[in-house]
Amino acid sequence: MQVVLVYDIPNDSKRSKVADICQDYGLDRIQYSAFCGKLQVTHIDELMLKIKKVIGKKAANIQIFQISSDDWNKRRVLEQTE
């Protein structure tokens, strides 16, 4: 299942740890606080549990969107580097 994970975490150290966890799960950073990639449903639940443990009681908004293969293949991407 393709997913997009986005987050808003005010605490710098917590935000950095969440980014590391996302990369550990093979997700690719697409923006500073956004990742995408392919995860099994069980890994999505596991990932959210790990993130919740890292965040603890601190303020955070983490959202994972599951995207069907058909919709994923219809996405449009413009990526440029200088």
Residue, then its C-alpha position, 0 to 999 in steps of 0.5 A: m500500500q502506498v502511503v503519504l505521511v505528514y506531520d506537524i511537531p513543534n518539538d525539534s528533537k521529537r520531530s527529528k526522531v520521527a523523521d528517522i523512524c520514517q526513513d527506517y521504514g523505507l519512506d522517502r522524504i518529499q518535503y521537510s515534514a512529509f514522507c511517502g513510500k510503500l508499507q504493508v498495513t501491519h507496518i503502518d500500525e507499527l509505525m504509528l505506535k513507534i511514533k506515538k511512543v516517541i512523541g509521548k505527551k508532547a504536541a503533535n499532528i501526524q497523519i498517514f494517508q493510504i493511497s490505492s495503486d490506481d490513484w498513486n499511478k495517476r499522481r503528477v510529480l514535478e521535481q527540479t534541482e538546480 
